[in-house]
């Protein structure tokens, strides 16, 4: 949330109350849910650790269970430089020599202390005031060596063998934040350097977490350099396959795909350099990053009684403005079988109703409404396509609409202007001459 928006809310009590009410459903939904939050060492280097601690503290206050997984690449590089050593990587993965392992241990240890200190703040007039958060670390990760790959010995670089998920869950049940470093240990006590993306995804999968949230300076962009808001696992893996093996975005995308394929409900890649991105992603439907799911979340389907509230919420502002004819709750409920809704992640974003006139093989598309935040996203076109298919399946040949505001949109989507005389007889008799709605008809082919 921008500082300008916060200032606006503080100056306008009505906006503040509306905003708080909008956030409340997310708070109810997320209480007692488990979030695994991963971030790189770059976030700390850029001075964003304190802000992250504030936001995680807020999540804990709202009853969410949090596991943090940190990276340490820049801190490790600094330790190696102090030793006069250089780094070796293959396909973006560090080859961890004995010297490098010592640097990994020192960097991770120092970073862990900095993170714990950030959560220990309690000064008045700060977001941490009144907080009492215990951060717990431990040997929760059993690791094994990667070994020799294509003739390259990765030495002390390892991969996750097992997660002590029961022990982590016990700490979460006590209200503690669990902090994991990119280190794992073998049953013989040998330490291995791990990637934070692998640790985060395997921990999220082992805990059956509700969300894996990855703060990264790498964004998933489309051809127009705009953030891709949603991918399913198939799309995510195809994207990763098209990236170079050492592309820094690749491990984040693969971690998200791995997690959702193993039962994690959602994975998110969000910007690490945007203040409050964690809260913006969680408490605004449109979010600020890329969400990865096993399957796409958008569904166009017939309405049910459970959708009544969402439909009324969509059409009420349009009825008040005179764009739609007021129908009333009872009428909408009675006509629900005629309605279809487009739903995204349990949120109704659009609706329309199809009123058939069988004698003339025509249908009216009415009560057409889209969430204002989704204007310009193609949602209206998807609803129209669904309603056209529904009308054709019922053996109808023409679709018509009556509108006072959206003439240009319907013309752009293949409708042609018509008159009252072109309407079915029953609709012609009901035409409201005071509203003087424009009429548009489309032949279904």
C-alpha positions in Angstrom: 0.0 0.0 0.0 1.4 3.4 -1.0 2.1 6.1 1.5 -0.3 8.3 -0.4 -3.1 5.7 0.1 -2.3 5.4 3.8 -2.4 9.2 4.2 -5.7 9.3 2.4 -7.2 6.6 4.7 -6.0 8.4 7.8 -7.6 11.7 6.6 -10.9 10.1 5.6 -12.6 8.0 8.3 -15.1 6.6 5.8 -12.4 5.3 3.5 -10.6 3.8 6.5 -13.6 1.9 7.7 -14.4 0.6 4.2 -10.7 -0.5 3.8 -10.8 -2.3 7.1 -14.0 -4.1 6.2 -12.5 -5.1 2.9 -9.5 -6.6 4.7 -11.5 -8.4 7.3 -12.5 -11.5 5.1 -8.8 -12.1 4.4 -8.0 -12.0 8.1 -10.7 -14.6 8.9 -9.5 -16.8 6.0 -5.8 -16.7 6.9 -6.1 -17.2 10.6 -4.2 -20.4 11.7 -2.9 -20.9 8.2 0.7 -21.7 7.6 2.8 -19.4 5.4 6.4 -20.2 4.3 8.1 -16.9 3.4 11.5 -17.0 1.6 13.8 -14.1 0.8 17.3 -13.6 -0.5 20.2 -12.1 1.4 19.9 -9.1 -1.0 16.7 -8.1 0.8 18.8 -7.6 4.0 21.6 -5.8 2.1 19.1 -3.4 0.7 17.8 -2.4 4.1 14.4 -4.1 3.9 14.7 -6.5 6.8 13.1 -4.3 9.4 10.1 -3.7 7.1 9.7 -7.4 6.6 9.9 -8.0 10.4 7.1 -5.4 10.8 4.9 -7.1 8.3 5.5 -10.7 9.6 4.8 -9.4 13.1 1.4 -8.1 11.9 0.7 -11.6 10.3 1.5 -13.2 13.6 -0.8 -10.8 15.5 -3.6 -11.9 13.2 -3.1 -15.5 14.0 -1.0 -16.7 11.0 1.7 -19.3 11.4 5.0 -18.3 9.8 8.1 -20.0 8.7 11.0 -17.8 7.4 13.7 -19.1 5.0 16.5 -16.7 4.3 19.2 -16.8 1.6 22.7 -15.5 2.1 24.5 -15.2 -1.2 25.8 -11.6 -0.9 26.9 -12.2 2.7 28.7 -15.4 1.7 30.5 -13.5 -1.1 31.6 -10.9 1.4 33.1 -13.6 3.7 34.9 -15.2 0.8 36.3 -11.9 -0.3 37.7 -11.3 3.3 39.4 -14.7 3.0 40.8 -13.9 -0.4 38.8 -16.6 -2.0 36.6 -16.6 -5.1 33.2 -18.2 -5.8 32.5 -21.1 -8.2 29.1 -21.7 -9.7 27.6 -24.2 -12.1 24.2 -23.4 -13.6 23.6 -20.9 -10.8 24.4 -23.4 -8.0 27.5 -22.8 -5.8 30.2 -25.4 -5.7 31.0 -25.3 -2.0 34.6 -26.0 -1.1 35.7 -26.3 2.5 36.6 -22.6 2.6 33.3 -21.7 1.0 31.5 -23.8 3.6 33.1 -21.9 6.4 32.0 -18.7 4.8 28.5 -20.1 4.4 28.4 -20.9 8.1 29.6 -17.5 9.2 27.4 -15.6 6.9 24.3 -17.6 7.8 25.0 -17.4 11.5 25.5 -13.6 11.4 22.4 -13.2 9.3 20.3 -15.3 11.6 21.3 -13.1 14.5 20.3 -10.0 12.5 16.9 -11.5 11.7 16.3 -12.4 15.4 17.3 -8.9 16.5 14.8 -7.4 14.0 12.0 -9.4 15.6 13.1 -8.4 19.1 12.3 -4.7 18.7 9.5 -3.4 20.9 9.9 0.4 20.9 6.8 2.5 21.4 5.4 4.2 18.3 6.8 1.6 16.0 4.9 -1.3 14.3 6.6 -3.7 16.7 5.3 -2.0 19.8 3.6 -4.5 22.1 4.7 -7.5 20.0 6.2 -10.6 21.7 7.5 -12.8 19.0 9.9 -15.7 19.6 12.0 -16.7 16.7 13.2 -20.3 16.8 15.9 -21.9 14.7 17.2 -25.5 14.8 18.5 -28.5 12.9 15.1 -29.2 11.2 16.7 -30.1 7.9 18.5 -33.3 7.1 20.6 -33.0 4.0 22.7 -35.1 1.7 25.5 -34.2 -0.8 24.7 -33.5 -4.4 27.8 -35.4 -5.3 29.4 -35.4 -8.7 27.2 -34.2 -11.6 28.5 -34.4 -15.2 32.1 -34.8 -13.8 31.8 -31.8 -11.5 32.1 -32.4 -7.7 29.9 -30.1 -5.8 31.7 -31.0 -2.6 29.8 -29.5 0.4 26.8 -28.4 -1.7 23.8 -30.5 -0.7 20.1 -31.1 -1.2 17.3 -31.7 1.2 16.8 -35.3 2.3 14.2 -34.8 5.0 12.3 -32.1 6.9 11.4 -32.5 10.6 7.9 -31.2 9.9 6.5 -32.5 13.2 9.0 -30.5 15.2 8.4 -27.4 13.1 4.6 -27.7 13.6 5.1 -28.0 17.3 7.0 -24.7 17.3 4.3 -23.1 15.2 1.6 -24.3 17.5 3.4 -22.5 20.4 3.1 -19.3 18.4 6.8 -19.1 17.5 8.2 -18.0 14.1 10.4 -20.7 12.8 13.6 -19.4 11.0 15.5 -21.7 8.6 18.9 -21.1 7.2 20.1 -22.6 3.8 22.0 -25.2 5.7 21.3 -28.9 6.3 23.0 -31.6 8.3 23.7 -35.3 7.6 23.1 -38.0 10.3 26.9 -38.0 10.8 26.9 -34.2 11.6 28.3 -33.0 8.3 27.0 -29.6 7.2 25.8 -28.9 3.6 25.1 -25.7 1.8 21.6 -25.6 0.3 19.7 -23.1 -1.8 17.0 -21.2 0.0 14.5 -21.9 -2.8 14.9 -25.6 -2.3 14.6 -25.3 1.4 11.5 -23.1 1.2 9.7 -25.3 -1.4 10.4 -28.6 0.4 9.5 -27.2 3.8 6.2 -25.8 2.4 5.4 -29.2 0.8 6.3 -31.1 4.0 4.1 -28.8 6.1 1.3 -28.8 3.6 1.5 -25.0 3.9 -1.3 -22.8 2.7 1.1 -20.5 0.9 4.7 -20.3 -0.2 5.6 -16.6 -0.6 8.9 -15.8 -2.2 10.3 -12.2 -2.0 12.6 -11.7 -5.0 14.1 -8.9 -7.1 13.2 -11.1 -10.1 9.8 -10.6 -11.6 7.8 -12.7 -14.0 7.1 -10.4 -16.9 5.1 -10.7 -20.2 6.1 -9.5 -23.6 5.0 -6.0 -22.7 7.2 -6.0 -19.5 4.1 -6.2 -17.3 3.9 -8.5 -14.3 2.2 -11.9 -15.1 -0.4 -12.1 -12.4 -1.0 -15.9 -12.5 0.5 -19.1 -13.8 -0.4 -22.7 -13.4 2.3 -25.3 -12.7 2.4 -26.4 -16.4 2.8 -22.8 -17.6 5.4 -22.2 -14.9 7.5 -25.2 -15.9 7.3 -24.2 -19.5 8.5 -20.7 -18.5 11.4 -22.1 -16.5 12.4 -24.4 -19.4 12.8 -21.4 -21.6 15.2 -19.6 -19.2 18.9 -20.1 -19.0 20.1 -22.6 -16.3 21.8 -19.7 -14.4 18.9 -17.3 -14.8 18.1 -16.0 -11.2 14.3 -16.2 -11.9 14.4 -19.9 -12.7 14.8 -21.4 -9.2 12.0 -19.2 -7.9 9.5 -20.4 -10.5 10.6 -24.0 -10.1 10.2 -23.8 -6.4 6.7 -22.5 -6.8 5.8 -25.2 -9.2 7.3 -27.9 -7.0 5.3 -26.7 -4.0 1.9 -26.5 -5.6 2.4 -29.9 -7.3 2.9 -31.4 -3.8 -0.2 -29.9 -2.1 0.7 -26.3 -1.3 -2.4 -24.3 -2.2 -0.7 -21.2 -3.6 2.9 -20.0 -4.3 3.7 -16.3 -4.9 6.7 -14.5 -6.3 6.5 -10.9 -5.1 8.9 -7.9 -5.3 11.4 -7.7 -2.5 12.1 -4.0 -3.1 8.4 -2.9 -2.7 7.6 -1.8 0.8 4.7 -3.8 2.1 4.6 -6.2 -0.8 3.8 -9.1 1.5 0.7 -7.3 2.8 -0.4 -6.1 -0.6 -0.2 -9.6 -2.0 -2.2 -11.1 0.8 -4.8 -8.5 1.5 -5.7 -7.2 -2.0 -7.3 -9.5 -4.5 -5.2 -8.2 -7.4 -2.0 -8.6 -5.5 1.4 -7.2 -6.6 3.2 -10.3 -7.9 2.8 -13.6 -9.7 0.7 -16.4 -8.1 1.4 -20.0 -9.1 -1.3 -22.6 -8.7 -1.6 -26.2 -9.7 -4.5 -25.3 -11.9 -5.8 -21.9 -13.1 -8.2 -20.3 -10.6 -10.6 -18.5 -12.9 -13.9 -20.4 -13.5 -16.9 -19.4 -15.6 -19.9 -21.4 -14.4 -23.6 -21.3 -13.7 -24.5 -19.4 -10.5 -25.6 -21.1 -7.3 -27.3 -19.8 -4.2 -23.9 -19.3 -2.6 -23.2 -16.7 -5.3 -26.2 -14.5 -4.5 -24.3 -12.1 -2.2 -21.5 -11.7 -4.7 -23.9 -10.9 -7.5 -25.8 -8.4 -5.4 -22.5 -6.7 -4.5 -21.6 -6.4 -8.2 -24.8 -5.0 -9.5 -25.9 -2.8 -6.6 -23.7 0.2 -7.7 -24.9 -0.1 -11.3 -28.5 -0.1 -10.1 -27.9 3.0 -8.0 -26.3 4.8 -10.9 -29.2 3.9 -13.2 -27.0 1.7 -15.5 -29.0 -1.4 -14.6 -32.7 -1.7 -13.9 -33.2 -2.5 -10.1 -34.3 -6.0 -9.6 -34.3 -6.6 -5.9 -32.9 -9.6 -3.9 -36.0 -11.7 -4.3 -36.1 -11.4 -8.0 -32.4 -12.2 -8.4 -32.7 -15.2 -6.2 -35.7 -16.5 -8.1 -33.8 -16.0 -11.4 -30.5 -17.5 -10.3 -30.7 -20.5 -12.7 -30.5 -17.9 -15.6 -27.3 -16.4 -14.2 -23.6 -17.3 -14.7 -20.7 -16.0 -12.8 -16.9 -15.7 -13.4 -15.1 -16.6 -10.2 -11.4 -16.2 -9.3 -10.0 -17.7 -6.1 -13.5 -17.8 -4.5 -14.2 -14.2 -5.4 -17.0 -13.3 -7.8 -15.6 -10.9 -10.4 -18.4 -10.8 -13.0 -21.9 -12.0 -13.8 -24.6 -12.0 -16.5 -28.0 -13.5 -17.0 -29.5 -15.1 -20.1 -33.3 -14.7 -20.6 -34.5 -17.0 -23.5 -37.3 -16.2 -25.9 -37.7 -19.6 -27.4 -40.4 -18.7 -30.0 -38.1 -16.3 -31.8 -34.9 -18.3 -31.0 -33.5 -15.2 -29.3 -32.0 -14.5 -25.9 -31.4 -11.4 -23.9 -28.1 -11.0 -22.0 -28.9 -8.8 -19.0 -27.5 -7.9 -15.6 -24.1 -7.8 -17.2 -21.6 -6.6 -14.5 -17.8 -6.7 -13.9 -15.8 -5.8 -10.8 -14.5 -2.2 -11.4 -11.0 -3.4 -10.6 -11.1 -5.8 -13.5 -12.1 -3.3 -16.2 -9.9 -3.7 -19.3 -8.6 -7.2 -18.5 -10.8 -9.1 -21.0 -13.2 -10.4 -18.4 -16.2 -9.0 -20.2 -15.3 -10.7 -23.4 -14.9 -14.0 -21.6 -18.4 -13.6 -20.0 -19.9 -12.8 -23.4 -18.2 -15.8 -25.1 -19.6 -18.1 -22.3 -23.1 -16.7 -22.7 -23.0 -17.0 -26.5 -22.1 -20.7 -26.1 -24.8 -21.2 -23.6 -27.4 -19.6 -25.9 -26.2 -21.7 -28.9 -26.4 -24.9 -26.8 -30.1 -24.0 -26.1 -30.7 -23.8 -29.9 -31.0 -20.0 -30.0 -29.7 -18.1 -33.0 -29.5 -14.4 -31.8 -28.4 -12.6 -28.7 -29.6 -9.1 -27.8 -28.8 -6.5 -25.2 -30.3 -3.3 -23.9 -27.8 -0.8 -22.7 -27.6 2.9 -21.8 -23.8 3.2 -21.3 -21.9 0.5 -23.1 -23.0 0.9 -26.8 -19.4 1.2 -28.0 -18.3 -2.0 -26.3 -21.1 -4.1 -27.8 -20.4 -2.7 -31.3 -16.8 -3.7 -30.8 -17.8 -7.2 -29.9 -19.9 -7.9 -33.0 -23.3 -6.6 -32.1 -25.2 -4.3 -34.5 -27.7 -1.6 -33.7 -31.4 -2.5 -33.8 -34.8 -1.1 -32.9 -37.6 -2.0 -30.6 -39.3 -3.7 -33.6 -36.5 -6.2 -33.8 -37.1 -7.5 -30.3 -39.1 -10.6 -29.4 -42.8 -9.8 -28.9 -42.8 -10.3 -25.1 -39.7 -8.1 -24.7 -41.2 -5.5 -27.0 -44.2 -5.2 -24.8 -42.0 -4.7 -21.8 -39.7 -2.1 -23.3 -39.2 0.9 -21.0 -39.6 4.0 -23.2 -38.5 6.3 -20.3 -35.0 4.6 -20.1 -34.7 4.7 -23.9 -32.1 1.9 -23.8 -30.2 1.3 -27.0 -30.7 -2.1 -28.5 -28.0 -4.3 -30.1 -28.3 -7.7 -31.6 -25.7 -10.3 -32.5 -26.2 -13.4 -34.7 -24.8 -16.5 -33.2 -22.7 -18.5 -35.6 
